[in-house]
Amino acid sequence: MPGAAQAQEGAAVGAAARRPALRVEHLSIKYGDVVAVHDATFAVDEGECVALVGPNGNGKSSIVMGIVGLAVRGGRVDLFGSEAPARNVNWTARHGLTLVPERRHLYPALTVLDNVVLGCYSWTRNLRKARTSAPYERALALFPELERHFRQRAGTLSGGQQQMVAIARGMAADPRLLAVDEPCLGLAEAVSKRVYQVLGEIHAEGRTLVIVEEDPRRALQLATRQVEVRNGVVV
């Protein structure tokens, strides 16, 4: 059957063309004597949107923190074909991975514009270059509703607005892989839908996404695949 043979050949070519953006092997993370993650193994291909799902307190955020270098880890993490050194956030940022952390972690006394431009720090130390760059302009355009708040201090914004600023800051880094930790935590449903709408636009640009999400139904509105984490184990 020529049709079936052609389909199989096409699938093989597609599989060969896919390259891993992220490969995690036997990841373990401890906080003192407490084991948060043990022997987590999974991979994310370039262009994928993968959701890390599971109940709160089961290790999803710890996995992401270990990957980006914010937690002491064992095991191996490869990013776009290169082994990532442990506890080196600067390395992961320079190699294309940016984290939008849980609870935003903005600088509350700085304006929206100042918070977003800090995302450019991963690829330039020149403020003038950053403020006239395409990644910065693209980041500011993600949420037009923020424009009237550009000169406002981030700490005076609502939780939803702060989440928008955090995502914009992450995109100002021009990441190849954007990791977003609990993007809808504490947000109203309408705001959550808006956040996922923009994440969908980012994914449609061809960027790889890893989303940490407690609610698998919400995550699978966008994610092409889910990785379930329970009791510190990828199941």
C-alpha positions in Angstrom: 0.0 0.0 0.0 1.9 3.1 -1.2 -0.2 5.5 0.9 0.7 3.7 4.1 4.3 3.4 3.2 4.5 7.2 2.4 2.8 7.9 5.8 5.3 5.8 7.7 8.1 7.5 5.8 6.8 10.9 6.6 6.4 10.0 10.3 9.9 8.8 10.4 11.3 12.0 8.8 9.2 14.0 11.3 10.6 12.1 14.2 14.1 12.4 13.0 13.7 16.2 12.5 12.6 16.7 16.1 15.4 17.6 18.5 15.3 17.6 22.2 15.2 21.1 23.8 15.4 19.7 27.3 16.4 16.3 28.5 16.2 15.5 32.3 17.8 12.3 33.5 17.5 10.9 37.1 17.0 14.3 38.6 16.9 14.4 42.4 16.5 17.4 44.7 16.8 17.6 48.4 16.1 20.4 50.9 18.3 19.5 53.8 17.3 16.0 54.7 14.0 16.2 52.9 13.8 14.6 49.4 11.6 16.7 47.2 12.3 14.9 43.9 14.0 11.6 43.2 14.9 10.0 39.9 12.8 12.2 37.6 13.4 11.5 33.9 11.6 13.1 30.9 12.4 15.0 27.8 10.8 18.0 25.9 11.3 18.4 22.1 11.8 21.7 20.4 8.5 23.3 19.6 6.5 21.3 22.2 4.4 22.6 24.9 4.6 20.2 27.9 2.7 20.5 31.1 4.1 19.3 34.5 0.9 18.3 36.3 0.1 16.9 39.7 -1.2 18.0 43.1 0.5 20.8 45.0 3.5 19.8 47.1 4.5 16.9 44.9 7.7 18.3 43.4 6.7 20.0 40.2 8.1 23.4 41.1 11.2 21.8 42.6 11.9 20.0 39.3 11.8 23.3 37.4 13.9 25.0 40.0 16.5 22.3 39.7 16.5 22.5 35.9 17.1 26.2 35.8 19.8 26.0 38.5 17.9 27.5 41.5 18.0 24.3 43.6 20.7 21.8 44.5 20.3 18.8 42.3 21.6 15.5 41.3 21.3 13.8 38.0 21.8 15.4 34.5 20.1 18.2 32.6 20.8 18.8 28.9 19.6 22.0 27.3 19.6 22.1 23.5 22.3 19.5 23.3 24.6 20.8 26.0 24.9 19.6 29.6 23.7 22.3 32.0 26.0 22.8 35.1 24.3 22.6 38.4 23.4 25.8 40.3 24.2 28.1 37.4 21.2 30.3 36.5 23.3 32.5 34.2 24.3 29.6 32.1 20.8 28.4 31.6 19.6 31.9 30.7 22.4 32.4 28.2 21.6 29.1 26.6 17.9 29.9 26.0 15.9 28.9 29.1 13.9 31.5 31.0 11.7 30.9 34.1 8.6 32.8 34.9 8.6 31.9 38.6 5.6 31.0 40.8 4.2 34.1 42.5 5.9 36.3 39.9 8.9 37.7 42.1 8.8 41.1 40.6 10.6 44.1 42.0 7.6 46.0 43.6 9.3 49.4 43.8 10.3 49.4 40.1 7.9 50.4 37.3 6.4 47.9 34.9 8.9 49.0 32.2 11.8 48.6 34.5 10.7 45.1 35.5 10.3 44.0 31.9 13.7 45.5 30.7 15.4 43.4 33.3 14.5 40.3 31.2 17.0 41.6 28.6 19.8 41.2 31.0 20.4 37.6 29.9 21.6 38.8 26.5 22.8 42.4 27.0 24.0 44.7 29.7 23.4 47.8 27.6 20.2 49.5 28.8 19.8 51.6 25.6 20.2 48.6 23.4 17.7 46.6 25.5 15.0 49.4 25.3 15.2 49.6 21.5 15.4 45.8 20.9 12.9 43.6 19.2 12.5 41.2 22.2 11.7 44.1 24.5 9.2 45.6 22.1 7.6 42.2 21.5 7.4 41.6 25.3 5.6 44.9 25.9 3.1 44.1 23.0 2.0 40.8 24.6 -0.5 42.4 26.9 -1.8 45.7 25.5 -3.9 46.2 28.6 -0.7 46.9 30.5 0.3 50.0 28.5 -1.5 52.5 30.7 0.4 51.0 33.7 3.9 51.2 32.2 5.0 53.9 34.6 3.3 52.4 37.6 5.1 50.6 40.3 4.7 46.8 39.9 3.8 46.4 43.6 0.7 48.5 43.1 -0.8 46.2 40.4 -3.3 43.5 40.8 -2.2 39.9 40.9 -3.3 39.3 37.3 -1.5 42.4 36.1 1.7 41.3 37.9 1.5 37.9 36.2 1.3 39.6 32.9 4.4 41.7 33.7 6.2 38.5 34.8 5.5 36.8 31.5 6.5 39.9 29.6 9.8 40.0 31.5 10.4 36.4 30.7 9.8 37.0 27.0 12.2 40.0 27.0 14.9 37.5 27.5 14.1 36.1 24.0 14.0 32.5 25.3 14.0 29.4 23.1 12.4 27.6 26.0 10.0 29.4 28.4 9.2 27.6 31.7 6.1 29.1 33.5 5.5 28.0 37.1 1.8 28.0 38.1 0.8 30.9 35.8 -2.8 31.0 37.1 -2.2 30.7 40.9 -4.7 32.9 42.7 -6.1 34.5 39.6 -9.7 34.9 38.5 -10.9 32.6 35.7 -11.2 35.5 33.2 -7.6 36.5 33.9 -6.4 32.9 33.7 -8.0 32.5 30.3 -6.2 35.7 29.1 -2.9 34.4 30.4 -3.3 31.1 28.6 -4.4 32.9 25.4 -1.0 34.7 25.4 0.9 31.6 26.2 -0.8 30.0 23.2 0.4 32.9 21.1 4.0 32.5 22.4 3.8 28.7 21.6 2.5 29.5 18.1 5.6 31.5 17.4 7.5 28.2 17.6 8.9 28.6 21.1 9.1 25.6 23.4 7.0 25.8 26.6 7.1 23.9 29.9 4.1 24.8 32.1 3.8 23.8 35.7 0.1 23.4 36.4 -2.0 21.9 39.2 -5.1 21.7 37.0 -4.5 19.2 34.1 -7.7 20.2 32.4 -6.5 23.8 32.1 -2.9 22.8 31.0 -4.2 20.4 28.3 -6.0 23.3 26.6 -2.6 24.2 25.3 -0.1 21.5 26.1 0.6 18.8 23.5 1.7 16.4 26.3 1.7 16.1 30.1 4.2 14.8 32.5 2.6 13.8 35.8 4.5 14.2 39.1 3.5 12.5 42.3 5.4 12.4 45.5 8.6 13.6 43.8 8.4 10.9 41.0 7.5 11.3 37.3 4.8 8.7 36.8 
